[in-house]
Amino acid sequence: MSPWTSLITALTLLLYLVITINVGRARAKYKVSPPQMTGNANFERVLRVQQNTLEQTVLFIPGLWLFSFYVNPLWGAIIGAIWLIGRITYAWGYYQAAEKRMIGFGISAMSGTVLLLGSLVGIILVLVQS
């Protein structure tokens, strides 16, 4: 088990916690009571950040750990850190305007894809060598 991979995982969970807290704060600020999921456009952008981050995290965490195990834990953590930077950039941009989310989305999507495809290559190489 890699402490670097563990650190990136913990930071990912912390980021998700902060993003989730932001949804609660936006609910109060824009007066969107549960179970409502729509209302003020500013609230909806904050909610979409949380939902999209959850959707991406489901792919990211296994990809991070598989890459770290089958390829390299340090490189997995570096690529994972890039994913985190992408998610933060995505959230920061989307909170301002929907059009500003794309750079962060692209960074996190590309790094997540590298982790997934890299882990598949690593797994296949281990299978071929055994």
N, C-alpha and C positions, 0 to 999 in steps of 0.2 A: 504494500500500500504506500502510495506516494504522499508525503505531506503537502507537496505543491498542488497535486490534484485535489486533495482534501481542502486546501485553502481556497481554491477557485470554487469548489462546490459550496463551501460555507459563505463565500462572498456572493455567490449567485442567490442563495437563499436569503441573505441579508438584503440584497437588491430587491428581490421579490417582496419581502416584508415591507420595505419602504414604499414601493409602488402600491402595495395593497393599502397601506395607511393613507397614501395620497388619495385613493378612491374614497375612503371614509371622510377625509377632509373636504374633498370636492362635493360630496353629498351634502355636507353641512353648508358649505359656502354657496352652492347653487340651489339649495333647497330641493334636492331630489331624494325623497324618502324611499327606503326599501319597501317593497320589492321592485320599485320602478328601475328600469334600466335605460330610460330615455328621458329627455327633457332639454336641458340647456346643452348646447353644442360643446361648450367648454368642459362640462362634466363628461359628456360622451367620449371626448378625446382622452381624458384621464382614465376612464373605464377601458377604452380600447387598448391603451398602453398595458394595463394590467392583464387583460385577456390575451393579447398577442404575446406578451412575455411568458405567460403560463403555457401557451401553445408551443412556443419555441423552446422553453425549458424542458419539456417532455422529450424532445429530440436531443437537446444539448447534453444533458447530464449523462445519459447512457453513452453517447458518442464520446464525451470527454473521458469517461472511465475506460471504455473499450480501447480508445486510442492510447491512453496512458499505459494500459496493461500490455497491449500487443505491439505498440510501436515505440513510444518513448514518453515517460512521465513528465520530463521537463518540457519537451515540445508540446505535449498535450496541455500543460498548464499555461504555456505562452500563448498558444492558440486560444485556449479558454479565456485568458485575460483579454485578448483581442475581442472575443465574443462579448465579454462584459462591457468593454468600452463601447462596442456597437450598441448594446442594449441601453446603456446610459445615454448615448448620443440620440438614439431612437426616441427615448422617453422625453428627453429635454426638447428635442425638436417638435415632437407631436404635441406636447403640452402647449407650445406656442401656436402652431398651425399644422393642419394635416399635411400640407405640402412639404413641411420641413422634416418629416420622419424618414425619408427615403435613404439618406446617407447612412444613418444608423442601422436601418433595416438591412441595407446591403452589406455592411460590415459584419453584422451578426449572422446573416444568412450565409455569406461566403465562408466565414470561419467555422460555422456549424457544419457546413457541407464538407469542408476539409477534414474535420474530425470524423464524420461518418464514413466518408470514402476512404480515408487513411486507415481507419480501424478495419474496414472490410479487406483492404490490401494486406494489412498486418495479420489478420485472422487467416486469410487464404495462404499466405506464405508459411505460417506455422503449420497449417494442415498439409501443405505440399511437402514440407521438410520432415514430417513425421511418418 
